[in-house]
Amino acid sequence: MKQRVLVMNGSRIVQNERDGQWYSDKVDKAGALKPGIYNLYLANRADKTATCSGVILHADKEHVYQQVGKNYVMHARSDFDKVPEIGSAKSISYDAQGKASVSAETVQLSRGRSR
C-alpha cells in the first residue's frame, strides 16, 4: 500500500492509494512542516549503525517516518520510548540494544553569500 503526506494551506493530509486513486485518511494541522508532497512509500529502513538527522514527517502504529536530506527513512515505532513530535528536526541514533535515542538536531552554520 502506498502512503504519502500532503502539506498545504496549514494542513497535513495523510493519504493512501487504493485502486490507483489517492484517498485522504487523516487531516490535521501541519505545524512546522513545510508545504509539499512527501511520498512515504519511498522510505528505506533506518540504518541502526548510523545517525539520521532530519524532520519527523509522520508516525503511524508501526513506523516513524523522517526526511533525511531528500530521502525518507522509516524507523520502527517499537524502538522509541516516546515518539518525536511531527514537524520537529531530530537526530535519531540507536544504542547497543537497538533502542532509539532522540535528540534535537544541531543547527549547521554555513557561510552564505553576502551582498
C-alpha positions as CSV (number, residue, x, y, z in Angstrom):
1,M,0.0,0.0,0.0
2,K,1.4,3.4,-1.0
3,Q,1.2,6.2,1.5
4,R,2.0,9.9,1.3
5,V,1.7,13.1,3.3
6,L,0.4,16.2,1.6
7,V,1.1,19.5,3.3
8,M,-0.7,22.6,2.1
9,N,-2.7,25.6,3.5
10,G,-1.5,24.8,7.0
11,S,-2.9,21.2,6.9
12,R,-1.2,17.8,6.9
13,I,-3.2,15.3,4.9
14,V,-2.3,11.6,5.2
15,Q,-3.3,9.7,2.0
16,N,-3.3,6.1,0.9
17,E,-3.6,4.7,-2.6
18,R,-6.3,2.2,-3.3
19,D,-7.1,1.0,-6.9
20,G,-5.0,3.8,-8.4
21,Q,-6.7,6.6,-6.6
22,W,-5.4,8.6,-3.6
23,Y,-7.8,8.7,-0.6
24,S,-7.4,11.0,2.4
25,D,-7.4,9.1,5.6
26,K,-6.4,11.8,8.1
27,V,-6.3,15.6,8.2
28,D,-4.6,17.6,11.0
29,K,-2.5,20.8,11.5
30,A,0.8,20.9,9.6
31,G,2.6,22.6,12.4
32,A,6.3,23.2,11.4
33,L,6.2,21.0,8.3
34,K,6.9,22.8,5.0
35,P,4.3,22.6,2.2
36,G,4.9,19.8,-0.2
37,I,4.2,16.2,-1.1
38,Y,6.1,13.6,1.0
39,N,6.0,10.1,-0.6
40,L,6.4,7.9,2.4
41,Y,6.3,4.7,0.3
42,L,9.8,5.6,-0.9
43,A,11.2,5.3,2.6
44,N,14.0,2.9,3.4
45,R,14.6,1.2,6.7
46,A,16.8,3.1,9.1
47,D,20.4,2.0,9.3
48,K,20.9,1.3,13.1
49,T,24.6,1.9,12.9
50,A,24.2,5.5,11.6
51,T,22.7,8.7,13.0
52,C,19.7,10.0,11.0
53,S,19.1,13.8,11.2
54,G,16.1,15.5,9.7
55,V,12.4,16.4,10.1
56,I,9.9,14.0,11.5
57,L,7.1,13.7,8.9
58,H,4.6,11.1,10.2
59,A,4.1,8.4,12.8
60,D,1.6,5.5,12.5
61,K,1.1,2.3,14.5
62,E,4.2,0.6,13.1
63,H,6.7,3.3,11.9
64,V,8.1,6.8,12.3
65,Y,9.0,8.5,9.1
66,Q,11.8,11.0,8.8
67,Q,13.1,13.1,5.9
68,V,16.9,12.9,5.8
69,G,18.1,15.3,3.1
70,K,16.0,14.5,0.0
71,N,15.4,10.9,1.1
72,Y,12.9,9.3,3.5
73,V,13.8,6.9,6.4
74,M,11.5,4.6,8.2
75,H,12.1,3.8,11.9
76,A,10.2,1.0,13.8
77,R,7.9,2.7,16.3
78,S,8.6,0.0,18.9
79,D,12.2,1.2,19.1
80,F,11.0,4.5,20.7
81,D,10.1,5.2,24.3
82,K,8.3,8.4,23.2
83,V,7.6,9.2,19.6
84,P,9.2,12.5,18.4
85,E,6.8,15.4,17.6
86,I,5.7,15.7,14.0
87,G,7.5,18.6,12.2
88,S,10.4,18.7,14.6
89,A,14.0,18.4,13.5
90,K,15.6,15.5,15.3
91,S,18.7,13.3,15.3
92,I,18.0,9.7,15.8
93,S,20.7,7.1,16.8
94,Y,20.5,3.6,18.2
95,D,22.1,2.1,21.2
96,A,23.6,-1.4,21.5
97,Q,20.2,-2.9,22.4
98,G,18.6,-1.4,19.3
99,K,16.6,1.3,21.2
100,A,16.3,4.7,19.5
101,S,17.8,7.8,21.1
102,V,16.3,11.1,20.0
103,S,18.0,14.4,20.4
104,A,17.4,17.9,18.9
105,E,19.1,18.3,15.6
106,T,22.1,20.6,15.8
107,V,22.0,23.7,13.6
108,Q,24.5,23.6,10.8
109,L,26.1,27.0,10.4
110,S,27.4,27.8,7.0
111,R,28.8,30.8,5.2
112,G,26.1,32.3,3.0
113,R,26.6,34.7,0.2
114,S,26.6,38.3,1.4
115,R,25.8,41.2,-0.8
